[in-house]
Amino acid sequence: MIKTQQNNFKTDIGDEEEFWINYCKTRLKRMEQFVHSQNFQIQLKLKK
């Protein structure tokens, strides 16, 4: 059972890696958007 799981993992490792790379990229984009919106809100408050 464990051997087949390891073999499957080796074949899937490319997909797994790609998934995490894409996941991290989207997380970074969301964080950037969040930071930009926060900065924008702070700037609006400072202008008032």
C-alpha positions in Angstrom: 0.0 0.0 0.0 2.7 2.5 1.0 4.9 1.6 -2.1 2.1 2.4 -4.5 1.4 5.7 -2.7 5.0 6.6 -3.1 5.0 5.7 -6.8 1.9 7.7 -7.4 3.4 10.6 -5.5 6.5 10.6 -7.8 4.4 10.7 -10.9 2.1 13.5 -9.5 5.0 15.6 -8.1 5.1 17.8 -11.2 1.4 18.6 -10.9 1.8 19.1 -7.2 4.6 21.5 -7.7 2.8 23.4 -10.4 -0.3 23.6 -8.1 1.7 25.1 -5.3 3.5 27.6 -7.5 0.1 28.8 -8.9 -1.4 28.8 -5.4 1.5 31.0 -4.1 1.2 33.3 -7.1 -2.5 33.9 -6.6 -2.0 34.3 -2.8 0.7 37.0 -3.5 -1.6 38.8 -6.0 -4.4 38.8 -3.4 -2.1 40.1 -0.7 -0.9 42.9 -3.0 -4.4 43.9 -3.9 -5.3 43.9 -0.2 -2.3 46.0 0.7 -3.1 48.5 -2.2 -6.7 48.8 -1.0 -5.5 49.3 2.6 -3.0 52.0 1.5 -5.7 53.7 -0.6 -8.1 53.8 2.4 -5.4 55.2 4.6 -4.6 57.9 2.0 -8.2 58.9 1.8 -8.4 59.2 5.6 -5.2 61.4 5.6 -6.7 63.7 3.0 -9.8 64.5 5.1 
